[in-house]
């Protein structure tokens, strides 16, 4: 989660968003769901802010034009819209209190603590934020054999995925079941067991 504002806004942490006009992502998108959940975890509802349902590019444009004061971006690092925005705006990344986030994680285990590394968007130090685990979901109708093939293809081709998108660097067999939002399929366990036996 990358929550951004301008340095002149005075917004430093998520609590400072109260009373502000913010972009939370397209309505019903993963970004919007995550934004709403995080805000509520900090005691802020949509009644406490003015919400604009804007995608990444539109949110960046809205910030440049001064129409919104902050925006939520739920994506891998770095986000291309934010990299462009950084060129024309004195960008400030909003901090998420990690102790409070851990309380949220107790009931929303798909979140985890994370830091946006120094230098990602011109930030001099790492910025504490929340991260969401990506999940590969399949239909319960998927055959056991096809589920195994899919799992094997994913993990056997990680090097290629890593060259396609840097977010794939965070995928590993050891952490693949962390933050699971759904039942882990049997075929995934079968693949794990095979790898452990090697």
C-alpha positions in Angstrom: 0.0 0.0 0.0 1.4 3.3 -1.1 -0.5 6.2 0.3 0.8 9.5 -1.1 0.3 13.2 -0.7 2.3 16.4 -1.2 4.8 17.6 1.4 2.9 20.9 1.6 -0.3 19.1 2.6 0.9 18.5 6.2 -0.4 14.9 6.0 2.2 12.6 7.6 0.3 9.5 8.8 -2.9 7.8 8.0 -4.8 9.5 10.8 -4.1 12.8 9.2 -6.4 11.8 6.3 -9.5 12.6 8.3 -11.4 15.4 6.7 -9.3 15.3 3.5 -10.3 14.6 -0.1 -8.7 11.3 -1.1 -8.5 8.9 -4.0 -9.2 5.3 -3.0 -9.0 3.5 -6.3 -11.7 2.5 -8.7 -14.9 1.5 -6.9 -14.9 -2.1 -5.8 -11.2 -2.6 -6.8 -8.7 -4.3 -4.7 -7.1 -0.9 -3.9 -10.5 0.5 -2.8 -11.2 -2.5 -0.6 -7.8 -2.3 1.0 -8.1 1.5 1.5 -11.5 1.2 3.2 -10.3 -1.6 5.4 -7.1 0.2 6.5 -9.0 3.5 7.1 -11.6 1.6 9.2 -8.8 -0.1 11.1 -7.6 3.4 12.1 -11.2 4.5 13.1 -11.8 6.5 9.9 -14.9 5.8 7.8 -15.9 7.2 4.4 -18.1 9.7 6.3 -14.9 11.2 7.7 -13.3 11.9 4.4 -14.3 13.0 0.9 -13.8 10.0 -1.4 -12.9 10.0 -5.1 -13.0 6.7 -6.9 -10.0 7.1 -9.1 -7.6 4.6 -10.7 -3.8 5.2 -10.5 -3.4 7.5 -13.5 -6.5 9.6 -12.6 -5.4 9.9 -9.0 -2.0 11.1 -10.0 -3.6 13.7 -12.3 -5.9 14.7 -9.5 -3.0 15.3 -7.2 -1.1 17.3 -9.8 -4.1 19.5 -10.4 -4.6 19.9 -6.6 -8.1 18.4 -6.8 -7.3 15.6 -4.2 -5.0 15.8 -1.2 -3.9 12.1 -1.0 -4.3 8.9 -2.9 -4.0 5.1 -2.2 -2.0 3.0 -4.6 -2.1 -0.8 -4.1 0.6 -2.2 -6.4 4.1 -3.6 -6.6 7.0 -1.2 -6.1 7.6 1.1 -7.8 4.3 2.2 -9.3 4.8 3.9 -12.7 2.1 6.5 -12.0 3.8 7.5 -8.8 7.2 7.6 -10.5 5.7 10.1 -13.0 3.9 12.0 -10.3 7.2 12.4 -8.4 8.6 14.3 -11.3 6.1 17.2 -10.9 5.2 17.1 -7.3 7.0 17.2 -4.0 5.8 13.7 -3.0 5.3 12.6 0.6 4.6 9.0 1.4 2.1 8.6 4.2 3.2 6.5 7.2 1.2 3.7 8.7 1.7 3.0 12.3 3.0 -0.6 12.5 1.8 -1.3 16.1 -1.8 -0.3 15.0 -1.4 -2.3 11.8 -0.5 -5.4 13.8 -3.9 -5.0 15.6 -5.6 -4.9 12.2 -3.6 -7.9 11.0 -5.0 -9.9 13.9 -8.4 -9.9 12.2 -7.3 -9.2 8.6 -4.4 -11.6 8.2 -3.9 -10.9 4.5 -2.2 -7.6 5.5 1.4 -7.6 6.7 3.8 -5.0 7.9 6.1 -3.6 5.3 8.5 -0.7 4.5 8.8 1.2 1.3 12.6 1.3 0.8 14.5 4.5 0.9 14.9 6.1 -2.5 11.8 4.4 -4.0 10.1 7.7 -4.7 12.8 10.1 -3.5 12.1 9.3 0.1 15.3 9.6 2.2 14.3 6.9 4.7 12.2 3.7 4.6 8.5 4.4 5.1 6.4 2.0 7.2 3.3 0.9 5.4 1.0 -2.2 4.9 1.4 -4.8 2.3 -1.1 -7.3 0.9 -0.2 -10.7 -0.2 -1.1 -11.5 -3.8 -3.0 -14.8 -4.3 -3.5 -17.1 -7.3 -7.1 -18.3 -7.1 -8.6 -21.1 -9.1 -12.1 -22.5 -9.5 -13.0 -25.4 -7.1 -13.8 -27.3 -10.3 -10.1 -27.4 -11.4 -9.0 -31.0 -11.6 -6.3 -32.2 -9.2 -4.0 -32.9 -12.1 -4.4 -29.4 -13.6 -4.0 -27.8 -10.2 -0.7 -29.6 -9.8 0.5 -28.6 -13.3 -0.4 -25.0 -12.6 1.5 -24.9 -9.3 4.5 -26.7 -10.8 4.5 -24.3 -13.8 4.4 -21.3 -11.6 7.3 -22.3 -9.3 9.4 -23.9 -12.0 9.3 -20.7 -14.1 9.9 -18.1 -11.3 13.1 -16.9 -13.0 11.2 -15.9 -16.1 8.5 -14.2 -14.0 11.1 -12.2 -12.1 12.4 -10.8 -15.4 8.8 -9.9 -16.4 7.9 -8.0 -13.2 10.0 -7.3 -10.1 7.1 -8.1 -7.8 7.8 -11.8 -8.6 11.0 -11.5 -6.6 8.8 -11.8 -3.5 7.4 -15.1 -4.6 9.0 -18.1 -2.9 8.0 -21.6 -2.0 8.8 -20.9 1.6 6.4 -18.0 2.0 3.7 -18.9 -0.6 1.2 -19.9 2.0 1.6 -16.8 4.2 -1.5 -14.7 4.5 -3.7 -17.2 2.7 -7.2 -15.8 2.0 -8.6 -19.1 0.8 -8.2 -22.8 1.3 -4.8 -24.0 0.1 -5.4 -26.6 -2.6 -4.2 -30.1 -2.2 -2.1 -29.9 -5.4 -0.1 -27.1 -3.8 0.6 -29.3 -0.8 1.6 -32.1 -3.1 4.1 -29.8 -4.9 5.5 -28.6 -1.5 6.0 -32.1 -0.3 7.9 -33.0 -3.5 10.2 -30.1 -3.1 10.8 -30.7 0.5 11.8 -34.3 -0.3 14.5 -33.1 -2.7 
